[in-house]
Amino acid sequence: MTGTATLHDERSDPSAPAGPLTSEELRCFLRRLYTQGHDAWVRDPVAADLMEYTSQKYAGLAIKHGLDPWEAASAAFDVMRTRAAREARDPWAVITHAVRITCIYEERAQSLLCSVHQARRPHIFALPDPERFSDRAFPWADDHPVLAATDDGLARLTVSGPEDATMSARAAVEDAIELFALLGWPFDTARSGVEHVCDALTRAGSRHTAFEALRRDRHARALLDIPSAAWHVLLRTLLGRPEPAYAATTAGRGILLRLLIGETVPLLLCDDDLVEALSLVAPGAGR
């Protein structure tokens, strides 16, 4: 670096090889600048070389947190002017720790769109990153874990279930059967198929487990007299697609969950993909 010889001048032993200042030499240098006043950082050539070395030393840390290397150097400069740095046993350790903490809060402040001072407050630091309305396909409340309908609620979907089954769950089952019937499925086939899926869901406790078990249940499909293609569409539309990529979509939620969280049959009939999928595979129905 350009300031190697200059930094070398600060060493107590002029015959030592050139290189960055040791902790003892840095402590002596910081004390000397402090006694010379604030203008010493501007006049002293060693200070300029020290800042250039500091920007290189903490460049990797700054880049790790998405910052410019000179932002880390600026944080180091603020620390080097403090009493803690010039009186520390190891000034470099104090500076490195302070720069790392500053980079963390600077990165968090940029994510939260607030000042670094605010980001340092624990209750602000823990907040989720802000999102634009246009960045989401569905309202924030639909995906929030506190407000989301979970598989525990879905597992209560059963027609002949326990006495504590909610009325909304019973209504969701009846609405699902009505939806299938409106889309060309024989009413008896729709009822037996939906009820069987709900019973399996109650036993399994989660949509994914129930989906995998029913997908392989050829005996149930034969007993219900539902063709293979129609059976897989019934499972996929009732329980939702199990792939993680569809988790936050209507296809991932499935009819039962969508009805349980407040959607209605007329609203589901506006879903062209759902209507097409159920209509084309309706057992016994012509194209």
C-alpha positions in Angstrom: 0.0 0.0 0.0 1.2 3.6 -0.5 1.4 4.3 3.2 3.6 1.3 4.2 6.7 3.5 4.6 4.8 6.1 6.5 3.3 3.6 8.9 6.8 2.2 9.3 7.9 5.6 10.6 5.6 5.1 13.6 7.4 2.0 14.8 9.6 2.2 17.9 12.3 0.2 16.0 13.0 1.9 12.6 14.9 -1.3 11.5 11.7 -3.4 11.8 10.1 -4.6 8.5 7.4 -2.3 7.1 3.8 -3.3 7.7 0.6 -2.4 9.6 0.9 -1.0 13.1 0.8 -3.3 16.0 -1.7 -2.8 18.8 1.0 -1.0 21.0 2.0 1.2 18.1 -1.6 2.0 17.2 -2.3 2.9 20.8 0.6 5.3 20.9 -0.3 6.8 17.6 -4.0 7.4 18.7 -2.8 9.0 21.9 -0.4 11.3 20.0 -3.3 12.4 17.6 -5.5 13.0 20.6 -3.0 15.4 22.3 -2.5 17.3 19.0 -6.2 18.1 18.6 -8.9 17.2 16.1 -7.0 18.8 13.2 -4.2 16.2 13.6 -6.3 13.7 11.6 -6.2 16.1 8.7 -2.6 17.2 8.9 -0.8 13.9 9.8 0.2 11.8 6.8 0.2 8.6 8.8 -3.5 9.2 9.6 -4.4 9.1 5.9 -2.4 5.9 5.3 -3.9 4.4 8.4 -7.4 5.0 7.1 -6.5 3.6 3.7 -5.2 0.4 5.4 -8.3 0.3 7.6 -10.6 0.4 4.5 -8.7 -2.6 3.1 -8.7 -4.4 6.4 -12.4 -4.2 6.9 -13.5 -4.4 3.2 -14.5 -8.1 3.4 -16.6 -7.4 6.5 -18.3 -4.5 4.8 -19.1 -6.4 1.6 -20.5 -9.3 3.7 -23.1 -6.9 5.0 -23.7 -5.2 1.6 -21.8 -2.0 2.5 -19.1 0.0 0.8 -15.6 -0.6 2.3 -15.3 3.1 3.2 -18.4 2.8 5.4 -16.5 0.3 7.5 -13.5 2.6 7.5 -15.8 5.5 8.6 -17.0 3.3 11.5 -13.4 2.5 12.4 -12.5 6.2 12.3 -15.3 7.0 14.8 -14.0 4.3 17.2 -10.3 5.3 16.9 -11.2 8.8 18.2 -12.8 7.4 21.4 -11.1 6.9 24.8 -11.9 3.2 24.7 -9.7 2.6 21.6 -6.7 4.7 22.7 -6.6 3.2 26.2 -7.4 -0.4 25.2 -4.9 -3.1 25.7 -5.6 -4.3 22.1 -7.0 -1.3 20.1 -7.4 -3.4 17.0 -9.7 -5.8 18.8 -11.9 -2.9 20.0 -12.0 -1.4 16.5 -12.8 -4.7 14.8 -15.7 -5.5 17.3 -17.1 -2.0 16.9 -17.0 -2.1 13.1 -18.6 -5.5 13.0 -21.5 -4.3 15.2 -21.9 -1.1 13.2 -22.0 -3.1 9.9 -24.7 -5.4 11.4 -26.9 -2.4 12.4 -26.2 -0.5 9.2 -27.4 -3.5 7.2 -30.5 -3.9 9.4 -31.3 -0.2 9.1 -31.2 -0.4 5.3 -33.6 -3.4 5.4 -36.0 -1.7 7.8 -35.7 1.7 6.0 -34.8 3.5 9.2 -31.8 5.1 10.8 -28.9 3.2 12.3 -29.8 4.7 15.7 -33.3 3.2 15.5 -32.0 -0.1 14.3 -29.9 -0.5 17.4 -33.0 -0.6 19.5 -33.9 -4.3 20.2 -37.6 -3.9 19.6 -36.9 -2.2 16.2 -34.2 -4.7 15.2 -36.6 -7.6 15.7 -39.3 -6.2 13.3 -39.8 -7.9 9.9 -38.6 -6.2 6.8 -41.1 -3.9 5.1 -42.8 -5.2 1.9 -44.5 -3.4 -0.9 -48.1 -4.4 -1.6 -47.2 -5.2 -5.2 -44.6 -7.7 -4.0 -47.2 -10.1 -2.7 -49.7 -12.2 -4.5 -52.0 -12.3 -1.4 -52.7 -10.0 1.5 -50.1 -10.1 4.3 -52.7 -11.4 6.8 -53.1 -14.6 4.7 -49.5 -15.6 5.3 -48.9 -14.4 8.8 -48.4 -17.3 11.2 -50.6 -15.8 13.8 -53.6 -15.3 11.5 -53.1 -18.4 9.2 -55.5 -21.3 9.4 -53.3 -24.4 10.2 -53.6 -28.1 9.6 -54.8 -28.4 13.2 -58.0 -26.6 12.2 -58.3 -28.5 9.0 -57.9 -31.8 10.7 -61.3 -31.3 12.4 -63.1 -31.4 9.0 -65.3 -34.4 9.3 -69.0 -35.0 8.8 -69.5 -37.5 11.5 -66.7 -36.3 13.7 -66.7 -35.5 17.5 -69.1 -33.1 19.1 -66.6 -30.3 19.3 -66.3 -30.1 15.5 -67.1 -26.4 14.6 -70.0 -25.4 12.5 -67.7 -23.7 10.1 -65.9 -26.9 9.5 -69.2 -28.7 8.8 -70.3 -26.0 6.5 -66.9 -26.2 4.7 -67.5 -29.9 4.0 -71.0 -29.3 2.7 -69.8 -26.4 0.5 -67.1 -28.6 -1.0 -69.6 -31.3 -1.9 -71.9 -28.6 -3.4 -69.0 -27.2 -5.5 -68.2 -30.7 -6.9 -71.8 -31.3 -7.7 -72.1 -27.9 -9.5 -69.1 -28.8 -11.7 -70.6 -32.0 -13.0 -69.7 -34.6 -10.4 -72.5 -37.0 -9.4 -73.7 -35.9 -6.0 -73.2 -39.3 -4.3 -69.7 -39.6 -5.7 -68.9 -36.1 -4.6 -70.1 -36.7 -1.0 -68.4 -40.1 -0.6 -65.2 -38.7 -2.0 -65.1 -35.6 0.1 -66.1 -37.4 3.3 -63.4 -40.0 2.8 -60.8 -37.4 2.3 -61.9 -35.6 5.5 -61.9 -38.8 7.5 -58.3 -39.5 6.3 -57.3 -35.9 7.1 -58.7 -36.3 10.7 -56.6 -39.5 11.2 -53.4 -38.1 9.6 -53.5 -34.7 11.3 -51.9 -32.8 8.4 -52.7 -32.2 4.7 -49.4 -33.4 3.4 -49.5 -36.7 5.3 -53.2 -37.3 4.3 -52.4 -36.4 0.6 -49.5 -39.0 0.4 -51.5 -41.7 2.1 -54.6 -41.2 -0.1 -52.5 -40.9 -3.3 -51.4 -44.5 -2.8 -54.7 -45.8 -1.6 -55.9 -47.8 -4.6 -58.4 -49.7 -2.5 -60.2 -46.6 -1.5 -60.3 -45.3 -5.1 -61.7 -48.6 -6.3 -64.3 -48.7 -3.5 -65.5 -45.2 -4.3 -65.5 -46.0 -8.1 -63.5 -42.9 -9.0 -61.2 -43.0 -12.0 -57.5 -42.5 -11.4 -57.3 -39.0 -13.1 -60.4 -37.8 -11.2 -59.1 -39.2 -7.9 -55.8 -37.3 -8.1 -57.6 -34.1 -9.1 -60.0 -34.5 -6.2 -57.0 -34.9 -3.8 -55.1 -32.0 -5.2 -58.0 -29.6 -5.3 -59.4 -30.5 -1.8 -56.1 -30.7 0.1 -54.0 -28.4 -2.1 -50.8 -29.1 -3.9 -48.1 -30.3 -1.5 -45.1 -28.7 -3.2 -43.5 -25.9 -1.2 -43.6 -23.6 -4.2 -47.4 -23.6 -4.0 -47.7 -23.1 -0.2 -48.8 -19.5 -0.4 -51.1 -19.9 -3.5 -54.7 -20.8 -3.9 -53.6 -24.1 -5.5 -51.5 -24.8 -2.4 -54.2 -24.1 0.0 -56.9 -26.3 -1.4 -60.7 -26.1 -1.4 -61.2 -27.2 2.2 -58.8 -24.6 3.7 -60.0 -21.8 1.4 -63.6 -22.5 2.6 -62.5 -22.7 6.2 -60.8 -19.2 6.0 -63.9 -17.6 4.6 -64.1 -18.0 0.9 -67.5 -19.0 -0.6 -68.7 -21.3 -3.3 -69.4 -18.4 -5.7 -65.9 -17.1 -5.1 -64.4 -20.5 -5.9 -66.4 -20.8 -9.1 -64.6 -17.7 -10.2 -61.3 -19.6 -10.1 -61.0 -20.7 -13.7 -58.2 -23.2 -13.1 -60.1 -24.9 -10.4 -63.3 -25.0 -12.4 -61.6 -26.4 -15.4 -59.7 -29.0 -13.5 -62.8 -30.4 -11.7 -65.1 -30.2 -14.7 -62.8 -32.1 -17.2 -62.4 -35.1 -14.9 -66.0 -35.3 -13.5 -66.8 -39.0 -13.3 -69.5 -40.0 -15.9 -69.7 -36.5 -17.3 -69.1 -35.8 -21.0 -66.6 -33.2 -22.2 
